[in-house]
Amino acid sequence: MTSLANEFRTWILSRAMTLRHVVEGCRVESPDDEHVRIITAKATANVNFYELDPGAPEIVELNIIPADDPDNPTFFLHFEMDDLDHAKQLFDELIEALSQLSAQKVTRVLLTCTSALTTSFFAKKLAEVAATLSLDFEFEAKPIELALRDAGDYTAVMLAPQVHARRAEMVERHPDLVVFEIPGAVFGSYDAGTALRMLLNAMSENALAARMEQASTRIVRKLDNDKRILVISSVYGARDSLYSYRVYDCGEVVLDGRVEKPGRSYCDVKDVLASVRLQGVDPRELDAIGIAVPGVVDGSSVHMVTVDLGMPDFAKMADGLGVPVFVDNNANAAAAGCYVSQDEFENILLQRQPTGYSVGGQGLIIDGRLVRGNHGLAGELGYLVRMFDKSDELRERSWTSEGMRSIVAAELMCSIVTTSPEAIYVAVDLLPDMDDLSAVLAEFLPEGTVPKLISVCDYHERILVGEYALCLNALRQAASTEE
């Protein structure tokens, strides 16, 4: 196998944990160097490497084989392994197709009117149209009183014109359902095609709202629980790294420590786990491990803006320990820590700018929800600064208070005019004077609109507390999903 093909295969395997979040219920297997499989109950995605000529780029085959129709792949293509970025793009398309196929479930729709006599016929017409369009839908008709009782067993409810007035009652009893009123003209003419199209539009809007809800994490201030959780905070300086760790047992701290190291590498997290184990805490007996790291966190994939620090296989770590491992950006964790430590603000921003770094990170909480954004890029304003300020002096300015103030003010200004937080927590060692920073912002903002600025001198503590809160949220969400 060529080095480029091996790099592609290694990249796929490093995303195993991320894929479990993207494709529900999947598992990743690699029986040998030439094959990788992503298996779900409904289909298997295959990545096959073929070496036609020794030393020449391999031919890579991507396909999806449905479990119920193995002779008819739903995704099939080949490409030459000569461009890693292109290979990754095609793999992401493969996973998107697998995710859509695996997520398909029978959609149960309930039709209702006063007696269900007319809606029974309409339900049959809808089922015929859905079958023609290869939609996995089931339609059933019930009178309104039974529908109000049983609607929770369905994905959507379609109200005939006779019971449009009962819509508010249906929504109040079943707030999570799509409740759709069939227009009188459509119902009267038994126009099932139009009714189904309108229903699909309504369901798409509802699904979009659900995805937006899932893209953010509601931070719960109440941290009471019966879990044993290890949280690790990693913060990188210009030339070294500092790891803080803590074990919570039912909310009480039973172990606290830190490890300082020359250099910077994500893989040092493994050494922290070894240190914890030597102190009598077996990570395999915990309920969860939370790791807060610098950089862009996309699922379990992590990368820095400017440097490659290597990345441990968090998926392999979780499998080896047998406990969930949650990975978060450390600025996001710190923002969560600031949020749960007060009850005055619902909209806050945390700004972290390490000394000697020309780029920083932000954690943003809006209406009590941590905003990660697509691919975890929310708050990574260092990219923006690097785009607009291409001078060679940028890194030099990050070593002085005046230079740091200009960098941080520029980043904060972008966030203030887009999110307008109530308070900004500033974790910047070179900027202890919040009045000074506030004065700079006030030069460009309307009078009285500069958010309250709060200096953070215990950044590691905020990360540990916040990562603990994020772990609890993740465990609670997993438990509610299983129920």
C-alpha positions as a printed NumPy array, in Angstrom:
array([[  0.   ,   0.   ,   0.   ],
       [  1.364,   3.42 ,  -0.925],
       [  1.947,   5.968,   1.816],
       [ -0.884,   8.182,   0.544],
       [ -3.375,   5.311,   0.579],
       [ -2.225,   4.314,   4.052],
       [ -2.692,   7.911,   5.234],
       [ -6.232,   7.887,   3.84 ],
       [ -7.036,   4.587,   5.541],
       [ -5.587,   5.828,   8.862],
       [ -7.662,   9.013,   8.581],
       [-10.831,   6.98 ,   8.071],
       [-10.124,   4.808,  11.114],
       [ -9.317,   7.879,  13.257],
       [-12.861,   9.096,  12.61 ],
       [-14.507,   5.984,  14.031],
       [-15.968,   7.797,  17.043],
       [-17.165,  10.721,  14.928],
       [-18.865,   8.347,  12.508],
       [-20.872,   6.837,  15.361],
       [-22.415,  10.244,  15.96 ],
       [-23.019,  10.897,  12.249],
       [-24.388,   7.462,  11.321],
       [-26.639,   6.11 ,  14.027],
       [-25.72 ,   2.632,  15.258],
       [-22.744,   2.108,  12.964],
       [-19.532,   0.22 ,  13.695],
       [-16.228,   0.451,  11.86 ],
       [-14.207,  -2.612,  10.886],
       [-10.937,  -3.08 ,   9.014],
       [-10.232,  -6.794,   8.513],
       [ -7.005,  -5.978,   6.628],
       [ -5.106,  -3.101,   5.051],
       [ -7.155,  -3.237,   1.857],
       [-10.658,  -3.022,   3.304],
       [-12.601,  -0.753,   5.658],
       [-16.286,  -1.275,   6.432],
       [-18.826,   1.02 ,   8.089],
       [-21.688,  -1.267,   9.048],
       [-25.251,  -0.357,  10.012],
       [-28.418,  -2.404,  10.344],
       [-29.604,  -1.219,   6.946],
       [-26.439,  -1.118,   4.851],
       [-22.665,  -1.464,   4.728],
       [-20.347,   1.158,   3.266],
       [-17.118,  -0.297,   1.894],
       [-13.762,   1.298,   1.143],
       [-11.673,  -1.108,  -0.911],
       [ -8.087,  -0.527,  -2.045],
       [ -6.839,  -2.227,  -5.232],
       [ -3.154,  -2.218,  -6.243],
       [ -3.062,  -2.774,  -9.981],
       [  0.597,  -1.923, -10.576],
       [  3.328,  -2.116,  -7.894],
       [  4.261,   1.377,  -6.716],
       [  1.487,   3.075,  -8.689],
       [ -1.454,   4.832,  -6.972],
       [ -4.135,   2.41 ,  -5.835],
       [ -7.641,   2.39 ,  -7.228],
       [-10.105,   3.01 ,  -4.42 ],
       [-13.649,   1.708,  -4.592],
       [-16.446,   3.236,  -2.514],
       [-19.804,   1.525,  -2.337],
       [-22.88 ,   1.11 ,  -0.178],
       [-24.564,  -2.299,  -0.118],
       [-28.127,  -2.315,   1.28 ],
       [-28.762,  -5.2  ,   3.665],
       [-32.117,  -6.011,   2.045],
       [-30.901,  -5.739,  -1.559],
       [-27.192,  -6.687,  -1.742],
       [-27.197,  -6.999,  -5.522],
       [-28.017,  -3.314,  -6.047],
       [-25.502,  -0.894,  -4.512],
       [-26.948,   2.543,  -3.787],
       [-23.534,   4.249,  -4.032],
       [-20.702,   3.094,  -6.27 ],
       [-17.59 ,   4.829,  -7.619],
       [-13.855,   4.403,  -8.179],
       [-11.016,   6.904,  -8.074],
       [ -7.244,   6.908,  -8.239],
       [ -5.541,   7.497,  -4.877],
       [ -3.432,  10.488,  -5.89 ],
       [ -5.118,  13.378,  -4.019],
       [ -5.827,  13.015,  -0.28 ],
       [ -8.184,  15.999,  -0.047],
       [-10.251,  14.69 ,  -2.945],
       [-10.371,  11.239,  -1.346],
       [-11.614,  12.726,   1.931],
       [-14.311,  14.675,   0.097],
       [-15.565,  11.535,  -1.656],
       [-15.524,   9.628,   1.645],
       [-17.63 ,  12.346,   3.286],
       [-20.124,  11.994,   0.423],
       [-20.176,   8.245,   1.034],
       [-20.916,   8.767,   4.734],
       [-23.639,  11.319,   3.966],
       [-25.349,   8.793,   1.692],
       [-24.978,   6.047,   4.32 ],
       [-26.361,   8.346,   7.015],
       [-29.43 ,   9.174,   4.948],
       [-30.048,   5.526,   4.128],
       [-29.558,   4.385,   7.734],
       [-31.778,   7.138,   9.106],
       [-34.735,   6.111,   6.965],
       [-37.487,   4.782,   9.169],
       [-41.155,   4.067,   8.693],
       [-42.955,   7.37 ,   9.084],
       [-46.33 ,   6.874,  10.728],
       [-48.922,   9.52 ,   9.934],
       [-52.301,   9.811,  11.635],
       [-55.293,  11.318,   9.837],
       [-58.241,  12.469,  11.889],
       [-61.703,  13.967,  11.529],
       [-64.905,  13.637,  13.53 ],
       [-65.554,   9.975,  12.786],
       [-62.586,   8.848,  10.631],
       [-64.895,   7.564,   7.89 ],
       [-63.821,  10.024,   5.188],
       [-60.215,  10.111,   6.351],
       [-59.905,   6.31 ,   6.028],
       [-60.385,   6.61 ,   2.278],
       [-58.015,   9.567,   2.117],
       [-55.398,   7.568,   4.077],
       [-55.524,   4.832,   1.439],
       [-55.016,   7.389,  -1.319],
       [-52.031,   8.881,   0.523],
       [-50.507,   5.424,   0.984],
       [-50.783,   4.754,  -2.761],
       [-49.038,   8.029,  -3.627],
       [-46.304,   7.409,  -1.041],
       [-45.679,   3.922,  -2.433],
       [-45.398,   5.338,  -5.957],
       [-42.753,   7.767,  -4.703],
       [-40.921,   4.973,  -2.781],
       [-41.581,   6.729,   0.536],
       [-41.654,   4.524,   3.614],
       [-44.878,   5.959,   5.052],
       [-47.799,   4.404,   6.893],
       [-51.15 ,   6.196,   7.157],
       [-53.923,   5.468,   9.627],
       [-57.247,   7.164,  10.334],
       [-58.862,   7.712,  13.744],
       [-61.632,   9.943,  15.081],
       [-60.425,  13.074,  16.799],
       [-60.964,  11.924,  20.387],
       [-58.855,   8.811,  19.855],
       [-56.321,  10.815,  17.852],
       [-55.819,  13.219,  20.758],
       [-55.071,  10.227,  22.969],
       [-52.896,   8.192,  20.605],
       [-51.058,  10.809,  18.527],
       [-47.842,  10.314,  20.493],
       [-47.287,   7.058,  18.593],
       [-46.996,   8.901,  15.275],
       [-44.601,  11.275,  13.531],
       [-47.259,  13.612,  12.165],
       [-50.966,  14.298,  12.442],
       [-53.086,  15.503,   9.516],
       [-56.29 ,  17.276,  10.512],
       [-59.29 ,  17.148,   8.203],
       [-61.158,  20.468,   7.764],
       [-63.91 ,  19.327,  10.164],
       [-61.439,  19.332,  13.088],
       [-59.15 ,  22.267,  12.245],
       [-60.464,  23.983,  15.374],
       [-58.899,  21.224,  17.511],
       [-55.348,  21.974,  16.304],
       [-54.349,  23.989,  19.392],
       [-55.513,  21.151,  21.623],
       [-53.505,  18.621,  19.627],
       [-50.35 ,  20.772,  19.749],
       [-50.724,  21.319,  23.484],
       [-50.991,  17.59 ,  24.159],
       [-48.27 ,  16.579,  21.66 ],
       [-45.862,  19.518,  21.216],
       [-43.195,  17.434,  19.432],
       [-45.431,  16.341,  16.557],
       [-45.89 ,  17.879,  13.139],
       [-49.569,  18.876,  13.146],
       [-50.766,  19.707,   9.644],
       [-54.17 ,  21.019,   8.548],
       [-55.376,  19.615,   5.228],
       [-56.851,  22.493,   3.221],
       [-60.551,  22.149,   2.467],
       [-60.085,  22.24 ,  -1.303],
       [-57.426,  19.505,  -1.148],
       [-59.435,  17.288,   1.19 ],
       [-62.693,  17.78 ,  -0.709],
       [-61.142,  16.701,  -3.999],
       [-59.161,  13.833,  -2.412],
       [-56.001,  15.344,  -3.877],
       [-53.616,  13.024,  -2.027],
       [-50.594,  14.103,  -4.09 ],
       [-50.9  ,  17.739,  -3.077],
       [-51.634,  16.838,   0.538],
       [-48.55 ,  14.612,   0.728],
       [-46.331,  17.268,  -0.825],
       [-47.562,  19.854,   1.682],
       [-47.016,  17.406,   4.543],
       [-43.44 ,  16.707,   3.418],
       [-42.724,  20.442,   3.349],
       [-44.089,  20.836,   6.87 ],
       [-42.017,  17.889,   8.092],
       [-38.859,  19.277,   6.451],
       [-39.284,  22.553,   8.304],
       [-39.781,  20.673,  11.555],
       [-36.685,  18.501,  10.913],
       [-34.604,  21.61 ,  10.244],
       [-35.666,  23.043,  13.584],
       [-34.755,  19.754,  15.262],
       [-31.289,  19.743,  13.666],
       [-30.704,  23.307,  14.836],
       [-31.694,  22.211,  18.343],
       [-29.27 ,  19.278,  18.249],
       [-26.412,  21.445,  16.953],
       [-26.26 ,  23.244,  20.293],
       [-25.934,  21.968,  23.837],
       [-28.179,  23.252,  26.575],
       [-26.036,  23.823,  29.646],
       [-27.734,  22.617,  32.813],
       [-26.597,  24.552,  35.86 ],
       [-27.672,  21.819,  38.269],
       [-24.694,  19.475,  38.594],
       [-26.125,  17.006,  41.135],
       [-25.592,  13.423,  39.953],
       [-24.486,   9.918,  40.894],
       [-21.661,   9.589,  38.335],
       [-17.885,   9.166,  38.559],
       [-16.289,  11.342,  35.897],
       [-12.703,  12.232,  35.03 ],
       [-12.179,  15.585,  33.338],
       [ -8.921,  16.721,  31.772],
       [ -8.018,  20.288,  30.817],
       [ -5.157,  20.918,  28.406],
       [ -3.85 ,  24.415,  27.801],
       [ -0.865,  25.118,  25.564],
       [  1.586,  27.935,  26.036],
       [  3.971,  29.146,  23.387],
       [  6.498,  26.401,  24.13 ],
       [  4.982,  24.125,  26.777],
       [  1.739,  22.562,  27.935],
       [ -0.178,  22.247,  31.187],
       [ -2.691,  19.518,  31.964],
       [ -5.092,  19.726,  34.886],
       [ -7.232,  16.771,  35.819],
       [ -9.983,  16.071,  38.307],
       [-12.158,  13.139,  39.297],
       [-15.697,  13.872,  40.439],
       [-17.539,  11.219,  42.443],
       [-21.236,  12.083,  42.865],
       [-20.326,  15.735,  42.544],
       [-17.478,  15.639,  45.055],
       [-13.843,  16.116,  44.009],
       [-11.868,  13.008,  45.003],
       [ -8.711,  13.599,  42.968],
       [ -7.11 ,  16.789,  41.689],
       [ -3.758,  17.282,  39.991],
       [ -1.761,  18.706,  37.142],
       [  1.033,  17.717,  34.786],
       [  3.416,  20.187,  33.147],
       [  5.331,  19.202,  30.027],
       [  7.793,  20.804,  27.657],
       [  6.443,  20.843,  24.141],
       [  2.862,  20.375,  23.003],
       [  1.075,  17.235,  21.829],
       [ -2.476,  15.952,  22.045],
       [ -1.039,  12.498,  22.726],
       [  0.075,  13.629,  26.207],
       [ -3.511,  12.953,  27.291],
       [ -2.548,   9.27 ,  27.485],
       [  0.13 ,  10.131,  30.058],
       [ -2.47 ,  11.909,  32.186],
       [ -4.62 ,   8.769,  32.181],
       [ -1.616,   6.772,  33.354],
       [ -1.001,   9.278,  36.156],
       [ -4.612,   9.032,  37.296],
       [ -4.427,   5.258,  37.314],
       [ -1.247,   5.293,  39.421],
       [ -3.15 ,   7.335,  42.011],
       [ -5.751,   4.63 ,  42.487],
       [ -8.472,   5.629,  40.012],
       [ -9.041,   3.078,  37.256],
       [-10.408,   4.906,  34.175],
       [-12.227,   1.713,  33.18 ],
       [-14.437,   2.031,  36.268],
       [-15.615,   5.557,  35.499],
       [-18.924,   6.575,  33.962],
       [-17.268,   8.956,  31.506],
       [-14.09 ,  10.84 ,  30.638],
       [-14.187,  14.422,  29.396],
       [-11.196,  15.913,  27.589],
       [-10.959,  19.63 ,  26.805],
       [ -8.277,  20.47 ,  24.24 ],
       [ -7.179,  23.49 ,  22.216],
       [ -8.045,  23.593,  18.55 ],
       [-11.051,  22.85 ,  16.375],
       [-13.018,  19.855,  17.665],
       [-15.172,  18.174,  15.023],
       [-16.668,  15.127,  16.705],
       [-13.556,  13.288,  17.854],
       [-11.304,  14.906,  15.248],
       [ -9.09 ,  17.742,  16.48 ],
       [ -6.751,  20.094,  14.674],
       [ -5.   ,  23.353,  15.459],
       [ -5.201,  26.507,  13.377],
       [ -1.471,  26.741,  12.624],
       [  0.325,  23.562,  13.734],
       [ -0.139,  19.792,  13.722],
       [  0.233,  18.397,  17.225],
       [ -0.757,  14.839,  16.45 ],
       [ -4.022,  13.355,  17.617],
       [ -4.655,  10.302,  19.777],
       [ -7.305,   7.908,  18.579],
       [-10.084,   8.895,  20.976],
       [-12.372,   6.24 ,  19.503],
       [ -9.794,   3.53 ,  20.209],
       [ -9.274,   4.997,  23.677],
       [-12.997,   4.772,  24.418],
       [-13.197,   1.198,  23.131],
       [-10.137,   0.161,  25.138],
       [-11.446,   1.653,  28.368],
       [-15.051,   0.661,  27.834],
       [-16.367,   4.095,  28.896],
       [-17.629,   7.091,  26.9  ],
       [-14.929,   9.641,  26.043],
       [-16.198,  13.138,  25.248],
       [-13.897,  15.654,  23.556],
       [-14.548,  19.399,  23.612],
       [-12.737,  22.564,  22.692],
       [-11.27 ,  24.025,  25.883],
       [-12.673,  27.514,  25.256],
       [-16.138,  25.975,  24.903],
       [-15.608,  24.079,  28.15 ],
       [-14.413,  27.25 ,  29.894],
       [-17.481,  29.122,  28.648],
       [-19.662,  26.371,  30.108],
       [-17.737,  26.676,  33.377],
       [-18.342,  30.42 ,  33.503],
       [-22.025,  29.888,  32.737],
       [-22.738,  27.326,  35.454],
       [-20.808,  29.393,  38.01 ],
       [-23.327,  32.256,  37.866],
       [-27.043,  32.769,  37.308],
       [-27.098,  36.398,  36.145],
       [-26.471,  35.958,  32.401],
       [-27.964,  33.667,  29.771],
       [-25.842,  35.001,  26.893],
       [-22.094,  35.018,  27.469],
       [-18.876,  34.898,  25.514],
       [-15.502,  33.662,  26.714],
       [-12.351,  34.95 ,  25.004],
       [ -9.08 ,  33.051,  25.407],
       [ -5.855,  34.392,  23.95 ],
       [ -2.641,  32.696,  25.153],
       [  0.479,  34.802,  25.442],
       [  2.591,  34.491,  22.312],
       [ -0.299,  33.277,  20.143],
       [ -1.556,  35.425,  17.294],
       [ -4.839,  33.491,  17.198],
       [ -7.259,  32.739,  19.994],
       [-10.5  ,  30.972,  20.665],
       [-13.944,  31.815,  21.93 ],
       [-16.719,  29.921,  23.655],
       [-20.223,  31.201,  23.034],
       [-23.407,  30.483,  24.981],
       [-26.671,  31.888,  23.648],
       [-29.911,  31.464,  25.612],
       [-28.189,  28.926,  27.822],
       [-26.919,  26.837,  24.91 ],
       [-23.32 ,  26.212,  23.942],
       [-22.913,  26.985,  20.246],
       [-20.453,  24.684,  18.49 ],
       [-21.562,  25.253,  14.903],
       [-20.883,  23.137,  11.853],
       [-17.562,  21.253,  12.127],
       [-16.955,  22.894,  15.524],
       [-15.743,  26.123,  13.931],
       [-17.898,  28.484,  15.998],
       [-15.65 ,  30.83 ,  17.965],
       [-12.464,  30.067,  16.002],
       [-11.975,  33.718,  15.075],
       [ -8.244,  33.223,  14.748],
       [ -8.948,  32.298,  11.137],
       [-10.616,  35.649,  10.606],
       [ -7.74 ,  37.575,  12.166],
       [ -5.221,  35.75 ,  10.005],
       [ -7.28 ,  36.526,   6.918],
       [ -7.414,  40.275,   7.514],
       [ -4.017,  40.771,   9.157],
       [ -1.298,  39.172,   7.053],
       [  1.572,  41.188,   8.522],
       [  4.678,  39.465,   9.857],
       [  4.288,  41.456,  13.084],
       [  1.125,  39.689,  14.193],
       [  2.911,  37.062,  16.294],
       [  5.293,  39.654,  17.721],
       [  2.36 ,  41.784,  18.849],
       [  0.945,  38.833,  20.795],
       [  3.842,  39.189,  23.265],
       [  2.922,  42.74 ,  24.334],
       [ -0.1  ,  44.131,  26.185],
       [ -0.729,  46.774,  23.547],
       [ -0.47 ,  44.31 ,  20.682],
       [ -2.611,  41.755,  22.439],
       [ -5.255,  44.368,  23.143],
       [ -5.58 ,  45.162,  19.429],
       [ -5.874,  41.462,  18.517],
       [ -8.46 ,  40.694,  21.205],
       [-10.474,  43.847,  20.518],
       [-10.734,  42.919,  16.833],
       [-11.949,  39.418,  17.667],
       [-14.409,  40.665,  20.281],
       [-15.812,  43.296,  17.956],
       [-16.722,  40.615,  15.4  ],
       [-18.597,  38.624,  18.051],
       [-20.287,  41.594,  19.698],
       [-21.888,  42.782,  16.459],
       [-23.04 ,  39.252,  15.543],
       [-24.173,  37.825,  18.91 ],
       [-24.333,  40.812,  21.32 ],
       [-23.593,  38.89 ,  24.547],
       [-24.575,  40.266,  27.943],
       [-21.139,  39.546,  29.395],
       [-17.695,  38.677,  28.069],
       [-15.263,  36.625,  30.145],
       [-11.689,  37.502,  29.19 ],
       [ -8.984,  34.902,  29.836],
       [ -5.969,  36.818,  28.539],
       [ -2.943,  37.088,  30.838],
       [ -1.604,  40.218,  29.139],
       [ -4.93 ,  42.071,  29.579],
       [ -5.717,  42.284,  33.308],
       [ -7.336,  45.75 ,  32.977],
       [-10.909,  45.349,  31.746],
       [-11.546,  49.105,  31.814],
       [ -8.754,  49.588,  29.295],
       [-10.178,  46.97 ,  26.927],
       [-13.7  ,  48.327,  27.387],
       [-12.494,  51.8  ,  26.413],
       [-11.076,  50.459,  23.137],
       [-14.38 ,  48.77 ,  22.271],
       [-16.351,  51.869,  23.256],
       [-14.572,  53.861,  20.54 ],
       [-16.421,  51.842,  17.888],
       [-19.732,  50.907,  19.54 ],
       [-22.763,  53.033,  20.42 ],
       [-22.739,  54.454,  23.921],
       [-23.801,  51.993,  26.58 ],
       [-23.622,  48.89 ,  24.355],
       [-20.255,  47.467,  25.416],
       [-20.984,  44.17 ,  27.233],
       [-19.81 ,  43.701,  30.789],
       [-16.183,  42.518,  30.733],
       [-15.052,  40.049,  33.403],
       [-11.415,  39.049,  33.845],
       [-10.803,  35.304,  34.222],
       [ -7.727,  34.412,  36.257],
       [ -8.653,  30.766,  36.912],
       [ -8.946,  29.496,  33.343],
       [ -8.103,  25.875,  34.179],
       [-10.739,  25.81 ,  36.91 ],
       [-13.371,  27.118,  34.507],
       [-12.431,  24.436,  31.979],
       [-12.631,  21.613,  34.515],
       [-16.017,  22.707,  35.849],
       [-17.352,  23.326,  32.35 ],
       [-16.129,  20.013,  30.955],
       [-17.753,  18.3  ,  33.919],
       [-21.059,  20.022,  33.065],
       [-20.708,  19.063,  29.387],
       [-20.056,  15.413,  30.317],
       [-23.178,  15.357,  32.476],
       [-25.192,  16.867,  29.631],
       [-23.848,  14.265,  27.199],
       [-24.657,  11.397,  29.578],
       [-28.149,  12.723,  30.189],
       [-28.755,  13.112,  26.471],
       [-27.525,   9.563,  25.818],
       [-29.809,   8.23 ,  28.545],
       [-32.85 ,  10.089,  27.181],
       [-32.088,   8.775,  23.665],
       [-31.989,   5.198,  24.921],
       [-35.339,   5.667,  26.661]])
